[in-house]
Amino acid sequence: MGYQTAELFSSERNMAKHSHGSMDTTHHEKVFNSFITWITRGTIAIILGLIFLWLVNG
């Protein structure tokens, strides 16, 4: 029974090699654009609903 801090902070970790700019981000960009579109449409719908309620003295 002991602490594993020596293993956690050692300089010889088995990590993946990082290569900058090699990832395909097209799917990420599509999902992000869809998210922004839905947030924008939802905000507009809420604002229009509030204006409608204001007009009919809701």
N, C-alpha and C positions, 0 to 999 in steps of 0.2 A: 504494500500500500504506500503510494507516494504520489507526489505531484508530477505532472507531465509537462511542466513549463519548459524544461530544457528541450524537449522534443518540439514544442510549439514555436519556440523562438530560435531554433537552429537555422543556420543559413542554407542547409541542404534540404529544401522542401521539394516534394515531387509535384510541381505545378505545371500546367499547360504552358507551352510557349506562346507568347503574344506576338502577333504580327499585325501591325497597324494598317487599317484600311482594307482588310481582306474579307470582311463580312458583307453579305448581300443584305441590304436594308430595304428592299422594295416592299416586302410584306409589312414591315414595321411602319413604313411611310403610309401605306394604304390604310392600315388600322388607325394611325394617328389622324389622318385626314378624315376618316369616317367619324371618329370621336369628336373632332372639332365641328364637323357638319351637324351632328346630332345635338351637341351642346348649343350651337348657334340657333338651330331651329327650335329647340326647347325654350331657350331664352326669349325668342321672338314670340312664341306661342303664349308664354306666361305674361309677357308685357301686353300682348293683344287682349288676353283674357282680363287683365286688370283694367285696361282702358274700357273694355266692354262693361265690366261691373261698375266702373265710375260713371259711364254714360247712362246706365239704367238705374242709377242710385242704389246699387247693391250694397 
